[in-house]
Amino acid sequence: VDRGPFSVECVLLCLALKCLSPSTFFMLRGNHEDPLVNGDTEVYQECLLTQCIALFGEALGRQAWRMLNSTFQALPLAACIGGKIFCSHGGIPRHYGGPETDDRLELLRSPEFPRFPSLFDPLRPGAVEEAKLMRFWQVAFDLVWSDPSDHDDAVNRWGFGPSERGEEVVTFSEVAVENFLRTFGFELLLRAHQEKSDGLRLSKNAKCLTIFTTSNYSGHRNGAGVAHVSSAGRVRLILKDPRV
C-alpha cells in the first residue's frame, strides 16, 4: 500500500486471491502495513487512508481503513520456502552474538509472539512481560524495516550497522546474512522494501535477493522483478522492462 493510486484495489485483489487459494497464496506484512505509516497523510500523499476516504467517503473510508489494518495485523512477518529460502519484507533481525545464543527464529515461532497493531507502538499488547515484549518487537521491526548495508565498513563485528531511515532501523551486511543462513539452515534470503532500477538485485555473495515488483515507480522508469521458485527449489528471475 501507499505505492501508487490503487492501494485499495491491490489489497482487495490480494485478499480475493487468498480466499480463492488459501493453501497456495501467502502474504507477508511489510513496513507500510501499519496504521501509523499508511495513515500518515502528511508524508504520503496517496496513503491508504486518503484513498479509502476518496473511494468510500469520510466515515466508511475510515472504517474500511481500520478493518484493513486489522487484517494487516494478522499477517505473518516471515515465510520459508522448502526449508531453504527465508522470506521477509525488510530483512533479518539483528543478533549480537554467536549461534549458541541465537534465538531469533525461536522468538518468531513462539505462541507468545504478539500481533502488533503498530510497530511504532509496541507496548500495547499486555500479555507479555515488558522485557520479552521489547525483544519480540525488535525481531518484528527488523523483519519489516531493515535493509542490506551499502557500506560494510560501517557495520559492527556481527554485521549490523546504522541506517539512514532512522535510529531504530538497522542495516545488515553479507556477514550478517551468511551467519543467519548458516545458523538456521537456509540458502537464500528473499526480501523487498527497496526500489531497484532493474526490479531485482542480487547481493555480491548471491545470498540476498531484493525484489521490487512495481515498474516505473513514481516516474523513475525502473523495471520490475519476480522470483519464481520451482518445486525443485530452483530460482528463476523474471524482469519486466519499464518501457513495456
N, C-alpha and C positions, 0 to 999 in steps of 0.2 A: 504494500500500500504506500501511498504518498509519492509514487513514482509515475506521474502522468495523470491524465484526466479521467481514467477509467478504473480507479481503485475498487469501487464498489462492484462493478461488473466482473473484474478479475477475481475478487474474493468469492462472489456468488458462483462463478464458474468452477472454482476450485472446490467449493463446498458441494456443488452438484456432482462433480466427478467423484468426490469421496463417498457420496451417497450411492452412486452407481457402482463403484468398485471399491468397497471398504477394505478389502484384503490386499489390494494391489496399488492403491493410490494413497500416498502419505505426504503430509505437510509438516514442516518444522517451523517453530516460532523464530522470528528474527527481531532485530532491534526496533523495527517500526511497528511490530505487533504489540504495541504498548500505548495505553491511552495518553500518557504524558508526552509521547512523541507524535502519534498520529492525530492528536487533538491540539497540537501547537500551531495555531493559525497565524502566529507572527513569523515563525521561522519557515513554515511550509505553506506556500500559497495554495497548493492543491492538496492539502492534507485530507485524510479520510473524513474527518468531522465536517469540513467545509463541503465536501462532495455529497455526504449524506444529507446535509441540510438543503443543498441545492436540488437534490432529487426528490426528497420526501417532505420538505418543509421543516420549520424550526423544531416543533415538538416531536414529530415522528422521526425526523432526521437524527436528533439526539438520542432517541430511544433505539433506533437501528444501530447507531454508533456504539452505544453501551452494550448492546447484545453481541455485536461483532467482537468487541474487546473481551467479553466474557468467553466467547469461543476461542479467541487467541490465547487466553489464559490457560486453556486446557490442552493446547498444542504441545507436543514433545519438543525438547530442546536439542535433541541429537538423535541420530539413527545409525544403524550398522547394516551394511550390505554384505551378505555372505560371510560374515565374521572377519572380513579383511579390509573393508573400507569404512572409515569413520566419517560421518556427515554432520555438519553443523552450519549455521548461518555465518558466524564470525570466524571461529577457530577453536583453539584448545584452551582449557582452563589453565591458569598459572599453577606451578608447583615448584617450590624452592626446596628441593631435596632429592634423594635418590629413589630408586624403585621400591625399596623396602618400606618407605613411608608414603608411597603414592596412593592416595585414597580417592582420586578424582572420580573414577567410574563407580566405585563403591558408594560414594555420596550420591551420584546421579541416579543410581538404581535403588536407593533407599526408599522404602514406603513412606518415610517421613518427609521426603523432599517436597517442599511447598510448591503450589501453583501460584506464583507471584502475580497479583493483579497488575503491578507495575514494577519494573526492575529499578526504578528510581525511588521506590517507597517500600523497602524490604521488610520493615518491621511490622507490617500489618498482620501477617499470619501469626496467631498467638499460641499454637500448639507445640512449638519447639522452643527450647531454651535459646537465649539470645546469641550466645557464642556459636552454637551449632547452626543457628539460622543464618548468621553472617557468613559462615563458611559455605552453606548451601547457596546463598546469594552470590558469593564471589564466583562459584562454578557457573551458575546460570548467567551472570553478567558477562563473563569472559566468552561463553559459548556464542553469544549473540553480538558482542561488541568488538572483540579482539581482531587484529589484522596481522599478516606477516610483516616482519621488520624489513625496512629498506636499507638500514644501516646496522649490520651486526656488531659493529664496534660500540654501539650504544646499549647493548643488552648485558645482563648480568651473567654469571657463570652457568646459570640454569637455562639461559637462552631467552629470557623475558626482559622487556625494556619499556620505556615510556612511549606514549602515543600523542600525536597532535590532536586527537579527538577529545582529550581531557585527562585530568589527573587520575581518574578511576580506571581508565582504559589502558590495557597493555598491548604490546606487540610481541610476537613470538618469532624466533629465528629458526633456521634449519636445524640447529642443535636441539631446540625445544621440541620440534616436530619429530625428529629422529628418536628422542628419548620417549616421547609419548607413544609413538607407534610400536617401538620395540617392547616397552613395558606391557602393553595390552594386546600385543599380537596382531596389530593392524599393519597394512602395507601402504595405505594411501589415505590422505585427508582430502575430502571434497568440501569446499566452502564457497560462500558467495560474498556479499557485503561490499564489494568494491567494483566500480566500473573499470573495465579493461578494454582497450582500443579494439582488440580482435574478438572480444567476448569471452575468451579463455586465456588463462596464463598459468603455465606450469613452473613451479619453483626450480631453482638450479639443481637441486638434488632429486627432482622429479617425484617428490613425496607429497606435495601440496598443490592441488589444482583449484584455482579460483574460477568460478562460473558466473558470468553476468548475462542474463537472458533477455535484456532489453536492448534493442538496437536503436541507434540514433537518439540516445538518451539526452534529453534537454538540448537537442540540436547539435550534439557533439560528433555526429556521423560515426559513431562507434559500431562495431559489429556485435553480434550476439552469439552465445555459445550454449551447447548442450553436451552433457557427457552421457553416453549410452553404455550401460554395463550389461554385458551378456550373462547368460546363465552360467557360463564357464568362468566368469569373473574378468573377462577382457574388457578394457575400457576403450571406447571409440569416441573421439572428439568430433563434434559436428559444429561447423561455423556457418553463420548467416552473414552474407555480405551486406553492409549497411546501405548499399545502393539499391538493393532488391526489396 
